[in-house]
Amino acid sequence: MKFPLQKLKQTGEEPFVFEEDVDIRELEQLNNDIRRISPVHVEGQAITRGNDITVTFSIDGEMVLPCARTLVDVTYPFHIDALEVFNLSPYHTEEDDSEVHSVNGEVLDLTPYIKENVQLEIPTRVFSEDDEAHEAAPHEGKGWQVVTEEPEEKKVDPRMAKLQSLLDEEEND
């Protein structure tokens, strides 16, 4: 998603509005949990004031991640609202202020910032709601097993049973 700076400057005081579907399937090749990602829908606006360009945009899409319990595919829809600030000054360096990005050349490329925001949105764990997947998942292995906690019944120590019966009789009286 690239915008020529000349086009951004031509709008003057009016915001430059954009809407596009962006293919970011390169994220599948990185060492993260994304198995598949569909093209994301990006819409937003860019406002130019002097040497600063403020871009506000939203990203909508779906990614497929592994379930934390069963490793089956889980579709994870996401919506991200983002704000990025760019500076056109040749004297500005990114070391000056980490929140303001410098623009190299005559084109503003928003794609790396879209990818960055999507990567930040990846949850640490997702769980499948599919009952069949839970049944197909392994329940034990070498040195481990899945244990479900069930409420314990209140058991009376047989040595204290006589005392318990005395307490019960007192309560009834």
Phi, psi and chi 1 to 4 in degrees:
 res  aa     phi    psi   chi1   chi2   chi3   chi4
   1 MET       -   96.7  178.6  168.7 -108.7      -
   2 LYS  -117.3  141.4  -62.5  179.7 -179.5 -177.9
   3 PHE  -127.8  127.4  -53.3  110.8      -      -
   4 PRO   -66.6  136.9  -14.6   23.8      -      -
   5 LEU   -61.5  -33.7  -65.9  179.8      -      -
   6 GLN   -60.4  -40.1 -171.6   65.3   28.1      -
   7 LYS   -66.7  -38.4 -166.2  173.0 -171.3  178.8
   8 LEU   -67.9  -36.2  -67.4  175.0      -      -
   9 LYS   -75.6  -24.6  -69.6  178.1 -176.1  177.1
  10 GLN   -69.1  -23.3  -75.7  176.5  -11.1      -
  11 THR   -71.5  -18.2   60.6      -      -      -
  12 GLY    67.2 -126.0      -      -      -      -
  13 GLU   -78.1  -21.2  -65.4  -66.2  -42.4      -
  14 GLU   -75.1  142.8  -65.9  -64.9  -45.7      -
  15 PRO   -72.6  145.7   18.7  -24.6      -      -
  16 PHE   -86.3  114.8  174.1   76.6      -      -
  17 VAL   -98.2  138.0  179.0      -      -      -
  18 PHE  -139.6  154.5   57.0   89.1      -      -
  19 GLU  -155.7  128.2 -176.5  173.9   -5.1      -
  20 GLU  -162.8  154.1 -171.8  176.1  -30.6      -
  21 ASP   -95.3  129.9  -72.5  -23.0      -      -
  22 VAL  -118.0  131.3 -179.1      -      -      -
  23 ASP   -90.5  114.7 -175.3   12.5      -      -
  24 ILE  -122.7   40.4   54.6  171.4      -      -
  25 ARG   -66.2  -10.4  -78.5 -175.2  -77.2 -176.1
  26 GLU   -60.9  -23.4  -59.8   89.9   37.9      -
  27 LEU   -64.4  -24.4  -67.0  178.6      -      -
  28 GLU   -66.9  -27.9  -64.5  171.5    7.4      -
  29 GLN   -81.5  -18.8  -50.4  -53.3  -40.4      -
  30 LEU   -73.6  166.0  -60.5  177.3      -      -
  31 ASN   -83.4   72.3 -170.4   14.4      -      -
  32 ASN  -138.4 -174.0   57.1   28.9      -      -
  33 ASP   -88.1   -1.7  -75.2  -19.3      -      -
  34 ILE   -70.6  117.7  -62.0  176.8      -      -
  35 ARG   -88.2  -42.3  -68.9 -177.4  174.9  171.9
  36 ARG  -146.2  149.9  -76.4 -173.8  -50.9  -79.3
  37 ILE  -143.0  130.0 -172.6  163.4      -      -
  38 SER   -81.0  162.0   59.9      -      -      -
  39 PRO   -56.6  137.4  -26.1   34.5      -      -
  40 VAL   -93.8  148.2  -66.1      -      -      -
  41 HIS   -96.5  121.1 -177.2   73.5      -      -
  42 VAL  -117.4  129.8 -179.6      -      -      -
  43 GLU  -141.2  145.4   61.3 -179.1   87.1      -
  44 GLY   179.1 -160.1      -      -      -      -
  45 GLN  -149.0  152.6   64.3 -178.3   10.8      -
  46 ALA  -122.0  131.1      -      -      -      -
  47 ILE  -117.7  126.5  -60.0  171.6      -      -
  48 THR  -104.1  127.1  -54.5      -      -      -
  49 ARG  -135.6  104.7  -70.8 -161.7  178.5   97.1
  50 GLY    65.1 -124.5      -      -      -      -
  51 ASN   -91.7   -0.8  -80.3  -21.6      -      -
  52 ASP  -101.0  138.0  -69.1  -30.2      -      -
  53 ILE  -122.9  120.9  -60.4  173.5      -      -
  54 THR  -105.6  121.4  -55.5      -      -      -
  55 VAL  -114.5  119.5 -178.0      -      -      -
  56 THR  -112.1  132.6   55.3      -      -      -
  57 PHE  -152.5  161.4   57.1   97.3      -      -
  58 SER  -123.2  146.8   64.6      -      -      -
  59 ILE  -122.8  126.1  -52.7  166.3      -      -
  60 ASP  -123.7  136.3  -67.6  -61.4      -      -
  61 GLY  -175.7 -173.4      -      -      -      -
  62 GLU  -136.4  138.8  -76.4 -174.6  -11.4      -
  63 MET  -126.9  154.2   61.5  178.1   95.9      -
  64 VAL  -107.3  123.0  175.9      -      -      -
  65 LEU  -122.7  159.3  -57.2  167.6      -      -
  66 PRO   -80.7  142.5   27.7  -33.1      -      -
  67 CYS   -67.2  139.5  173.4      -      -      -
  68 ALA   -69.0  -25.2      -      -      -      -
  69 ARG   -94.7  -43.7  -86.2 -170.9 -137.6  116.5
  70 THR  -113.3  -11.7   61.5      -      -      -
  71 LEU    65.9   13.8  -63.8  178.2      -      -
  72 VAL   -78.3  161.3  -61.4      -      -      -
  73 ASP   -69.7  134.3  -71.1  -10.9      -      -
  74 VAL  -125.0  125.6  177.1      -      -      -
  75 THR   -80.7  125.6  -57.8      -      -      -
  76 TYR  -120.0  103.3  178.6   75.8      -      -
  77 PRO   -77.0  148.4   24.4  -27.5      -      -
  78 PHE  -143.0  155.2   59.6   90.6      -      -
  79 HIS  -137.5  125.9  172.7   81.1      -      -
  80 ILE  -125.7  131.0  -54.6  167.5      -      -
  81 ASP  -103.8  126.5  -68.8  -41.2      -      -
  82 ALA  -131.1  156.1      -      -      -      -
  83 LEU  -137.9  124.9  172.5   86.6      -      -
  84 GLU  -128.6  139.9  -60.8  -69.6  -18.5      -
  85 VAL  -117.9  132.4 -179.8      -      -      -
  86 PHE  -121.8  151.5  -60.2   91.2      -      -
  87 ASN  -125.2  134.1 -169.7  -68.4      -      -
  88 LEU   -91.6   -8.4  -58.1  174.7      -      -
  89 SER   -64.2  133.3  173.3      -      -      -
  90 PRO   -69.3  -15.6   20.5  -27.2      -      -
  91 TYR   -90.2   -9.5  -56.4  110.3      -      -
  92 HIS   -81.3  131.8  178.7  -91.9      -      -
  93 THR  -120.8  156.0   60.3      -      -      -
  94 GLU   -67.5  -18.5  -63.6 -139.3   14.0      -
  95 GLU   -71.5  -24.2  -64.0  161.7    5.0      -
  96 ASP   -61.2  -47.2  -66.9  -14.8      -      -
  97 ASP  -151.6  116.1 -171.2    4.4      -      -
  98 SER   -67.7  -18.5   63.7      -      -      -
  99 GLU   -86.8  -10.9  -62.8  -62.6  -42.6      -
 100 VAL  -113.1  123.6  178.9      -      -      -
 101 HIS   -97.4  143.6  -47.5  -70.1      -      -
 102 SER   -89.1  154.2   58.6      -      -      -
 103 VAL  -108.6  124.1  178.0      -      -      -
 104 ASN  -101.5  129.0  -61.4  -35.9      -      -
 105 GLY    85.9 -159.2      -      -      -      -
 106 GLU  -108.5   13.8  -68.0  -63.7  -43.7      -
 107 VAL  -131.2  134.5  175.7      -      -      -
 108 LEU   -96.2  113.7  172.9   63.2      -      -
 109 ASP  -100.7  113.9 -171.8    7.0      -      -
 110 LEU   -90.8  -11.8 -154.4   54.9      -      -
 111 THR   -58.1  -45.6  -53.0      -      -      -
 112 PRO   -61.1  -31.5  -17.3   25.0      -      -
 113 TYR   -77.3  -29.8  -56.7  100.2      -      -
 114 ILE   -66.6  -46.2  -66.0  169.4      -      -
 115 LYS   -61.2  -42.3  -70.0  178.1 -173.1  176.3
 116 GLU   -61.8  -44.6  176.6 -176.2   -4.6      -
 117 ASN   -66.2  -36.0  -80.0  -68.4      -      -
 118 VAL   -67.9  -41.2  169.0      -      -      -
 119 GLN   -63.4  -35.8  -76.9 -177.5  -52.7      -
 120 LEU   -69.9  -20.0  -68.7  172.6      -      -
 121 GLU   -86.2  -10.6 -173.7   66.8   18.8      -
 122 ILE   -63.1  121.3  -60.5  171.7      -      -
 123 PRO   -73.5  157.6   25.6  -31.6      -      -
 124 THR   -71.2  -34.2   53.8      -      -      -
 125 ARG  -146.2  141.8  -65.5 -174.1  -63.2 -173.0
 126 VAL  -128.8  152.3  -67.4      -      -      -
 127 PHE  -124.9  140.4  -64.0  104.1      -      -
 128 SER   -78.8  139.7  172.1      -      -      -
 129 GLU   -92.8   -0.6  -61.5  -65.1  -33.8      -
 130 ASP   -77.0  118.3 -174.2   14.2      -      -
 131 ASP   -66.5  -34.5  -69.9  -25.5      -      -
 132 GLU   -64.3  -36.5  -70.2  179.0   17.8      -
 133 ALA   -66.6  -37.8      -      -      -      -
 134 HIS   -66.4  -37.2  -70.9  -74.2      -      -
 135 GLU   -71.0  -34.2  -65.6  -58.6  -40.4      -
 136 ALA   -78.4  -16.0      -      -      -      -
 137 ALA   -68.5  146.1      -      -      -      -
 138 PRO   -65.9  141.4   19.3  -26.9      -      -
 139 HIS  -107.9   -9.0  -67.1  -73.8      -      -
 140 GLU  -158.4  158.2   64.4 -179.4  -87.8      -
 141 GLY  -153.1 -164.6      -      -      -      -
 142 LYS   -71.7  109.2 -175.1  175.4 -178.6 -179.3
 143 GLY    86.0    7.4      -      -      -      -
 144 TRP  -150.2  159.3   67.5  -86.6      -      -
 145 GLN  -157.4  152.6   67.9  179.6    4.1      -
 146 VAL   -81.7  127.1  176.4      -      -      -
 147 VAL  -119.2  128.4  177.9      -      -      -
 148 THR   -99.2  138.1   57.1      -      -      -
 149 GLU   -88.2  126.8  -69.2 -174.8   17.9      -
 150 GLU  -119.0  146.6  -64.2 -176.0   18.0      -
 151 PRO   -61.5  133.8   16.3  -23.6      -      -
 152 GLU   -80.0  141.3  -68.7 -176.2   21.9      -
 153 GLU   -76.8  146.0  -66.1  179.3   22.5      -
 154 LYS   -74.9  110.3 -169.4  173.3 -179.0 -179.1
 155 LYS  -104.6  141.3  -63.4  179.9 -179.1  177.7
 156 VAL  -101.2  131.5  178.5      -      -      -
 157 ASP   -60.8  129.1 -173.5  -11.0      -      -
 158 PRO   -57.4  -28.7   -3.2    3.0      -      -
 159 ARG   -71.8  -23.7  -63.6  171.4  -68.6  179.7
 160 MET  -101.0    4.1  -58.4  -69.8  179.6      -
 161 ALA   -60.6  -40.0      -      -      -      -
 162 LYS   -63.9  -41.0  -77.7 -138.3 -178.8 -129.8
 163 LEU   -64.6  -40.0  -71.1  175.1      -      -
 164 GLN   -62.7  -39.6 -175.7   64.6   38.0      -
 165 SER   -65.5  -35.9   66.4      -      -      -
 166 LEU   -64.7  -40.8  -72.1  175.2      -      -
 167 LEU   -65.6  -39.8  -72.4  173.9      -      -
 168 ASP   -63.3  -39.8  -70.1  -19.0      -      -
 169 GLU   -66.0  -37.7  -75.0  178.0   14.5      -
 170 GLU   -65.5  -38.8  -94.4 -175.4   30.3      -
 171 GLU   -67.2  -34.9  -73.9  177.0    7.2      -
 172 ASN   -72.6  -26.0  -67.6  -24.6      -      -
 173 ASP   -79.4      -  -71.0  -21.3      -      -
